[in-house]
Amino acid sequence: MKNILLFTSLFCSLIFQAQAADNFAKDQLVAWCIVPFDAAKRGPAARAEMLKRLGIKRVAYDWRAQHVKEFEEEILQYKKHGLEFFAFWSVHDEAFRLFEKYKLQPQIWRTLPSPKADTQKARVEAAAKAMLPLVERTKKLGCKLGLYNHGGWGGEPANLVTVCKYLHKHHDAKHVGIVYNLHHGHGHIADFKESLRVMQPYLHCLNLNGMNEGAQPKILSLGRGQHEAAMIATIRKSGYSGPIGILDHRNDTDTEIALRENLEGLQNILKK
């Protein structure tokens, strides 16, 4: 009986590890910051073809005012090429109309504000109140809402978690979670294991980046920094099996080159 239990435990452990590793598979990765940051200035069709060429099948869509007229074509090109419209940055009425038209329910990513108030309790309540219109709107659409770290009080892991808990408890907003970006988290390299632990139950997506002390440089391909290999090892050991993103975010680089560098760097890290 002991041998059977030991074997069962080992077998379950191996299955869990395999499942946890699947979120690092190329076809599960999410491409992020690839629209306004593309030096090649691709349109929807060329972008979809590029992603298919790379083997990436999920996209978090960021945009600027000039891209609004392309929203519908972007959706159509993703459908044509078998890509998932995984997430959408911020809010736009036309995009939300199209999500309803095409029955899409992407995650909506929005920076958590950093309110000025005298107490932590007041700051949490003010940040939650500022997000409430979008909380209700995303709930109605059936979309997850990701509170996005972008520096300041609203970018701190503990504060992101506290606001999530507040919205869950007081506004029945279980669809609200966290989108955590390593490129906005250089101040938490040293305590990343603990930060990940507190955020993990709420994570909607975790976006990777090469990581050097002091954000020198801020955006860096995977495998070229001092700390991302250890941070990725921490992610895998944690059992986090949710979405993983890789990014471009460099105005002077063709997005295909940036994504390819990240794919190759990630593969080398995983091999080690």
C-alpha positions as a LaTeX table, in Angstrom:
\begin{tabular}{lrrr}
\hline
Residue & $x$ (\AA) & $y$ (\AA) & $z$ (\AA) \\
\hline
Met1 & 0.00 & 0.00 & 0.00 \\
Lys2 & 2.85 & 2.41 & 0.85 \\
Asn3 & 4.43 & 1.80 & $-2.56$ \\
Ile4 & 1.11 & 2.45 & $-4.32$ \\
Leu5 & 0.60 & 5.72 & $-2.42$ \\
Leu6 & 4.18 & 6.80 & $-3.16$ \\
Phe7 & 3.76 & 6.02 & $-6.85$ \\
Thr8 & 0.42 & 7.86 & $-7.00$ \\
Ser9 & 1.91 & 10.90 & $-5.28$ \\
Leu10 & 4.90 & 10.94 & $-7.64$ \\
Phe11 & 2.67 & 10.50 & $-10.70$ \\
Cys12 & 0.39 & 13.38 & $-9.64$ \\
Ser13 & 3.43 & 15.55 & $-8.98$ \\
Leu14 & 4.79 & 14.89 & $-12.47$ \\
Ile15 & 1.40 & 15.70 & $-14.05$ \\
Phe16 & 1.21 & 18.95 & $-12.07$ \\
Gln17 & 4.71 & 19.96 & $-13.18$ \\
Ala18 & 3.87 & 19.21 & $-16.81$ \\
Gln19 & 0.68 & 21.30 & $-16.60$ \\
Ala20 & 2.52 & 24.16 & $-14.90$ \\
Ala21 & 5.13 & 24.13 & $-17.67$ \\
Asp22 & 2.49 & 24.32 & $-20.43$ \\
Asn23 & 1.89 & 28.02 & $-19.82$ \\
Phe24 & 5.45 & 28.64 & $-21.05$ \\
Ala25 & 4.77 & 26.82 & $-24.33$ \\
Lys26 & 5.08 & 29.13 & $-27.32$ \\
Asp27 & 1.48 & 28.71 & $-28.43$ \\
Gln28 & 0.27 & 29.66 & $-24.94$ \\
Leu29 & 2.32 & 32.85 & $-24.59$ \\
Val30 & 0.67 & 36.26 & $-24.88$ \\
Ala31 & 2.27 & 38.91 & $-27.12$ \\
Trp32 & 2.12 & 42.33 & $-25.46$ \\
Cys33 & 3.05 & 45.90 & $-26.49$ \\
Ile34 & 3.30 & 44.99 & $-30.16$ \\
Val35 & 1.05 & 47.57 & $-31.87$ \\
Pro36 & 2.23 & 51.18 & $-31.24$ \\
Phe37 & 5.76 & 50.00 & $-30.42$ \\
Asp38 & 6.39 & 48.23 & $-33.73$ \\
Ala39 & 9.12 & 50.03 & $-35.68$ \\
Ala40 & 7.83 & 48.28 & $-38.82$ \\
Lys41 & 4.40 & 49.94 & $-38.34$ \\
Arg42 & 2.47 & 46.82 & $-39.39$ \\
Gly43 & $-1.24$ & 46.88 & $-39.97$ \\
Pro44 & $-3.67$ & 44.19 & $-38.74$ \\
Ala45 & $-3.05$ & 41.71 & $-41.59$ \\
Ala46 & 0.75 & 41.93 & $-41.48$ \\
Arg47 & 0.71 & 41.70 & $-37.68$ \\
Ala48 & $-1.45$ & 38.57 & $-37.71$ \\
Glu49 & 0.79 & 36.96 & $-40.35$ \\
Met50 & 3.89 & 37.82 & $-38.29$ \\
Leu51 & 2.44 & 36.25 & $-35.14$ \\
Lys52 & 1.41 & 33.12 & $-37.02$ \\
Arg53 & 4.93 & 32.90 & $-38.47$ \\
Leu54 & 6.37 & 33.01 & $-34.95$ \\
Gly55 & 3.90 & 30.44 & $-33.61$ \\
Ile56 & 2.35 & 32.88 & $-31.10$ \\
Lys57 & $-1.42$ & 32.52 & $-30.86$ \\
Arg58 & $-2.51$ & 34.96 & $-28.16$ \\
Val59 & $-2.42$ & 38.76 & $-28.25$ \\
Ala60 & $-2.95$ & 41.50 & $-25.69$ \\
Tyr61 & $-3.87$ & 44.51 & $-27.83$ \\
Asp62 & $-2.48$ & 47.93 & $-27.00$ \\
Trp63 & $-3.35$ & 50.90 & $-29.17$ \\
Arg64 & $-3.24$ & 54.62 & $-29.82$ \\
Ala65 & $-5.86$ & 56.95 & $-31.32$ \\
Gln66 & $-4.76$ & 56.20 & $-34.88$ \\
His67 & $-5.51$ & 52.49 & $-34.39$ \\
Val68 & $-9.20$ & 52.92 & $-33.53$ \\
Lys69 & $-10.21$ & 52.74 & $-37.19$ \\
Glu70 & $-8.42$ & 49.35 & $-37.38$ \\
Phe71 & $-10.14$ & 47.72 & $-34.39$ \\
Glu72 & $-12.58$ & 45.66 & $-36.44$ \\
Glu73 & $-10.00$ & 44.59 & $-39.01$ \\
Glu74 & $-7.69$ & 43.50 & $-36.18$ \\
Ile75 & $-10.43$ & 41.22 & $-34.84$ \\
Leu76 & $-11.15$ & 39.82 & $-38.31$ \\
Gln77 & $-7.47$ & 39.12 & $-39.01$ \\
Tyr78 & $-7.06$ & 37.31 & $-35.70$ \\
Lys79 & $-10.07$ & 35.16 & $-36.55$ \\
Lys80 & $-8.69$ & 34.45 & $-40.01$ \\
His81 & $-5.29$ & 33.37 & $-38.65$ \\
Gly82 & $-6.53$ & 31.45 & $-35.62$ \\
Leu83 & $-5.28$ & 33.94 & $-33.03$ \\
Glu84 & $-6.88$ & 34.66 & $-29.68$ \\
Phe85 & $-7.80$ & 38.26 & $-28.85$ \\
Phe86 & $-6.65$ & 37.66 & $-25.29$ \\
Ala87 & $-6.68$ & 41.16 & $-23.76$ \\
Phe88 & $-7.40$ & 44.80 & $-24.55$ \\
Trp89 & $-5.66$ & 47.81 & $-23.05$ \\
Ser90 & $-7.83$ & 50.40 & $-21.26$ \\
Val91 & $-11.31$ & 51.40 & $-22.47$ \\
His92 & $-12.89$ & 52.38 & $-25.77$ \\
Asp93 & $-16.58$ & 52.32 & $-26.66$ \\
Glu94 & $-15.96$ & 51.14 & $-30.22$ \\
Ala95 & $-13.84$ & 48.21 & $-29.04$ \\
Phe96 & $-16.45$ & 47.20 & $-26.48$ \\
Arg97 & $-19.16$ & 47.39 & $-29.15$ \\
Leu98 & $-17.10$ & 45.10 & $-31.38$ \\
Phe99 & $-16.48$ & 42.63 & $-28.55$ \\
Glu100 & $-20.25$ & 42.26 & $-28.20$ \\
Lys101 & $-20.72$ & 42.03 & $-31.98$ \\
Tyr102 & $-18.14$ & 39.25 & $-32.35$ \\
Lys103 & $-18.91$ & 37.62 & $-28.98$ \\
Leu104 & $-15.41$ & 38.21 & $-27.63$ \\
Gln105 & $-14.59$ & 38.43 & $-23.93$ \\
Pro106 & $-10.98$ & 39.55 & $-23.67$ \\
Gln107 & $-9.37$ & 40.55 & $-20.42$ \\
Ile108 & $-9.45$ & 44.32 & $-19.96$ \\
Trp109 & $-6.22$ & 45.77 & $-18.55$ \\
Arg110 & $-6.23$ & 49.11 & $-16.73$ \\
Thr111 & $-3.65$ & 50.78 & $-14.48$ \\
Leu112 & $-4.66$ & 50.88 & $-10.84$ \\
Pro113 & $-4.60$ & 54.56 & $-9.73$ \\
Ser114 & $-2.44$ & 55.88 & $-6.90$ \\
Pro115 & $-4.83$ & 58.09 & $-4.90$ \\
Lys116 & $-3.59$ & 60.65 & $-2.40$ \\
Ala117 & $-5.17$ & 60.08 & 1.00 \\
Asp118 & $-4.11$ & 60.19 & 4.63 \\
Thr119 & $-4.52$ & 56.49 & 5.42 \\
Gln120 & $-4.06$ & 53.17 & 3.68 \\
Lys121 & $-7.74$ & 52.38 & 4.21 \\
Ala122 & $-8.74$ & 55.61 & 2.48 \\
Arg123 & $-6.34$ & 54.98 & $-0.41$ \\
Val124 & $-7.72$ & 51.47 & $-0.95$ \\
Glu125 & $-11.31$ & 52.72 & $-0.91$ \\
Ala126 & $-10.50$ & 55.60 & $-3.28$ \\
Ala127 & $-8.67$ & 53.32 & $-5.75$ \\
Ala128 & $-11.54$ & 50.83 & $-5.68$ \\
Lys129 & $-14.12$ & 53.59 & $-6.20$ \\
Ala130 & $-12.19$ & 54.95 & $-9.19$ \\
Met131 & $-12.28$ & 51.49 & $-10.81$ \\
Leu132 & $-15.96$ & 50.78 & $-10.08$ \\
Pro133 & $-17.45$ & 51.96 & $-13.41$ \\
Leu134 & $-15.08$ & 49.65 & $-15.27$ \\
Val135 & $-15.64$ & 46.87 & $-12.73$ \\
Glu136 & $-19.36$ & 46.94 & $-13.49$ \\
Arg137 & $-18.91$ & 47.35 & $-17.23$ \\
Thr138 & $-16.51$ & 44.39 & $-17.55$ \\
Lys139 & $-18.78$ & 42.25 & $-15.39$ \\
Lys140 & $-21.66$ & 42.98 & $-17.76$ \\
Leu141 & $-19.49$ & 42.08 & $-20.76$ \\
Gly142 & $-18.31$ & 38.87 & $-19.11$ \\
Cys143 & $-14.68$ & 40.04 & $-19.27$ \\
Lys144 & $-12.00$ & 39.70 & $-16.62$ \\
Leu145 & $-10.59$ & 43.01 & $-15.41$ \\
Gly146 & $-6.86$ & 43.11 & $-14.75$ \\
Leu147 & $-5.46$ & 45.79 & $-12.42$ \\
Tyr148 & $-2.19$ & 46.68 & $-14.13$ \\
Asn149 & 0.94 & 47.68 & $-12.21$ \\
His150 & 2.50 & 50.83 & $-13.65$ \\
Gly151 & 4.48 & 52.35 & $-10.80$ \\
Gly152 & 3.45 & 54.37 & $-7.76$ \\
Trp153 & 1.21 & 53.18 & $-4.94$ \\
Gly154 & $-1.05$ & 51.39 & $-7.44$ \\
Gly155 & 1.87 & 49.37 & $-8.75$ \\
Glu156 & 2.81 & 47.79 & $-5.44$ \\
Pro157 & 1.91 & 44.07 & $-5.20$ \\
Ala158 & 0.46 & 44.38 & $-1.69$ \\
Asn159 & $-1.79$ & 47.27 & $-2.76$ \\
Leu160 & $-2.97$ & 45.49 & $-5.91$ \\
Val161 & $-3.96$ & 42.51 & $-3.78$ \\
Thr162 & $-5.69$ & 44.65 & $-1.15$ \\
Val163 & $-7.80$ & 46.46 & $-3.76$ \\
Cys164 & $-8.71$ & 43.11 & $-5.37$ \\
Lys165 & $-9.83$ & 41.77 & $-2.00$ \\
Tyr166 & $-11.86$ & 44.92 & $-1.34$ \\
Leu167 & $-13.64$ & 44.71 & $-4.71$ \\
His168 & $-14.31$ & 41.00 & $-4.27$ \\
Lys169 & $-15.76$ & 41.50 & $-0.80$ \\
His170 & $-17.73$ & 44.73 & $-1.18$ \\
His171 & $-18.75$ & 44.62 & $-4.85$ \\
Asp172 & $-18.94$ & 40.92 & $-5.67$ \\
Ala173 & $-16.24$ & 41.50 & $-8.30$ \\
Lys174 & $-14.62$ & 38.08 & $-8.49$ \\
His175 & $-13.67$ & 38.78 & $-12.11$ \\
Val176 & $-11.16$ & 41.42 & $-10.98$ \\
Gly177 & $-7.54$ & 40.33 & $-10.73$ \\
Ile178 & $-3.98$ & 41.48 & $-11.36$ \\
Val179 & $-1.80$ & 41.83 & $-14.45$ \\
Tyr180 & 1.76 & 42.01 & $-13.18$ \\
Asn181 & 4.58 & 43.28 & $-15.39$ \\
Leu182 & 8.18 & 42.59 & $-14.53$ \\
His183 & 9.24 & 45.70 & $-16.50$ \\
His184 & 7.32 & 47.80 & $-13.96$ \\
Gly185 & 8.54 & 45.71 & $-11.03$ \\
His186 & 12.27 & 46.32 & $-10.76$ \\
Gly187 & 11.82 & 47.44 & $-7.16$ \\
His188 & 10.67 & 43.94 & $-6.26$ \\
Ile189 & 13.46 & 41.84 & $-7.72$ \\
Ala190 & 14.81 & 41.02 & $-4.27$ \\
Asp191 & 11.44 & 40.02 & $-2.77$ \\
Phe192 & 9.86 & 38.62 & $-5.93$ \\
Lys193 & 9.15 & 35.24 & $-4.34$ \\
Glu194 & 7.03 & 36.81 & $-1.60$ \\
Ser195 & 5.38 & 39.29 & $-3.99$ \\
Leu196 & 4.41 & 36.45 & $-6.30$ \\
Arg197 & 3.04 & 34.43 & $-3.38$ \\
Val198 & 0.62 & 37.17 & $-2.30$ \\
Met199 & $-0.46$ & 38.01 & $-5.87$ \\
Gln200 & $-0.78$ & 34.47 & $-7.21$ \\
Pro201 & $-4.43$ & 33.83 & $-6.25$ \\
Tyr202 & $-5.41$ & 36.97 & $-8.19$ \\
Leu203 & $-3.10$ & 36.85 & $-11.22$ \\
His204 & $-4.78$ & 37.13 & $-14.62$ \\
Cys205 & $-1.46$ & 37.41 & $-16.49$ \\
Leu206 & 2.25 & 37.71 & $-15.71$ \\
Asn207 & 4.36 & 39.58 & $-18.29$ \\
Leu208 & 8.08 & 38.76 & $-18.46$ \\
Asn209 & 11.10 & 40.98 & $-19.17$ \\
Gly210 & 14.87 & 40.86 & $-18.88$ \\
Met211 & 15.72 & 42.22 & $-15.44$ \\
Asn212 & 18.77 & 44.21 & $-14.32$ \\
Glu213 & 19.21 & 46.21 & $-11.12$ \\
Gly214 & 17.84 & 49.73 & $-11.32$ \\
Ala215 & 15.98 & 49.04 & $-14.58$ \\
Gln216 & 19.18 & 49.49 & $-16.59$ \\
Pro217 & 17.76 & 49.22 & $-19.19$ \\
Lys218 & 14.06 & 49.09 & $-18.38$ \\
Ile219 & 13.12 & 46.96 & $-21.41$ \\
Leu220 & 15.42 & 44.01 & $-22.05$ \\
Ser221 & 15.07 & 40.76 & $-23.96$ \\
Leu222 & 14.78 & 37.60 & $-21.89$ \\
Gly223 & 18.10 & 35.91 & $-21.24$ \\
Arg224 & 20.07 & 39.15 & $-21.39$ \\
Gly225 & 19.49 & 40.34 & $-17.83$ \\
Gln226 & 20.88 & 39.42 & $-14.43$ \\
His227 & 17.75 & 38.24 & $-12.63$ \\
Glu228 & 14.97 & 36.98 & $-14.94$ \\
Ala229 & 16.26 & 33.39 & $-15.01$ \\
Ala230 & 15.96 & 33.14 & $-11.22$ \\
Met231 & 12.57 & 34.89 & $-11.31$ \\
Ile232 & 11.26 & 32.48 & $-13.95$ \\
Ala233 & 12.50 & 29.58 & $-11.83$ \\
Thr234 & 10.52 & 31.07 & $-8.93$ \\
Ile235 & 7.40 & 31.30 & $-11.12$ \\
Arg236 & 7.69 & 27.65 & $-12.16$ \\
Lys237 & 8.33 & 26.44 & $-8.61$ \\
Ser238 & 5.30 & 28.40 & $-7.37$ \\
Gly239 & 2.95 & 26.28 & $-9.47$ \\
Tyr240 & 1.52 & 29.31 & $-11.26$ \\
Ser241 & $-0.17$ & 27.91 & $-14.36$ \\
Gly242 & $-1.88$ & 31.05 & $-15.67$ \\
Pro243 & $-1.07$ & 33.13 & $-18.75$ \\
Ile244 & 2.48 & 34.35 & $-19.41$ \\
Gly245 & 3.26 & 37.33 & $-21.63$ \\
Ile246 & 6.32 & 38.44 & $-23.58$ \\
Leu247 & 6.70 & 41.95 & $-24.98$ \\
Asp248 & 8.19 & 44.29 & $-27.53$ \\
His249 & 7.80 & 47.78 & $-25.99$ \\
Arg250 & 10.77 & 49.15 & $-27.99$ \\
Asn251 & 10.03 & 51.90 & $-30.51$ \\
Asp252 & 13.31 & 51.37 & $-32.38$ \\
Thr253 & 12.88 & 47.63 & $-33.02$ \\
Asp254 & 10.84 & 45.56 & $-35.43$ \\
Thr255 & 8.34 & 43.70 & $-33.24$ \\
Glu256 & 9.11 & 40.40 & $-34.95$ \\
Ile257 & 12.77 & 40.74 & $-33.96$ \\
Ala258 & 11.87 & 41.69 & $-30.37$ \\
Leu259 & 9.46 & 38.76 & $-29.97$ \\
Arg260 & 11.90 & 36.32 & $-31.56$ \\
Glu261 & 14.65 & 37.45 & $-29.16$ \\
Asn262 & 12.32 & 36.89 & $-26.22$ \\
Leu263 & 11.22 & 33.47 & $-27.47$ \\
Glu264 & 14.82 & 32.35 & $-27.92$ \\
Gly265 & 15.90 & 33.80 & $-24.57$ \\
Leu266 & 12.99 & 32.15 & $-22.77$ \\
Gln267 & 13.74 & 28.79 & $-24.39$ \\
Asn268 & 17.37 & 28.99 & $-23.29$ \\
Ile269 & 16.33 & 29.84 & $-19.72$ \\
Leu270 & 13.85 & 26.95 & $-19.60$ \\
Lys271 & 16.47 & 24.52 & $-20.87$ \\
Lys272 & 18.76 & 25.45 & $-18.00$ \\
\hline
\end{tabular}
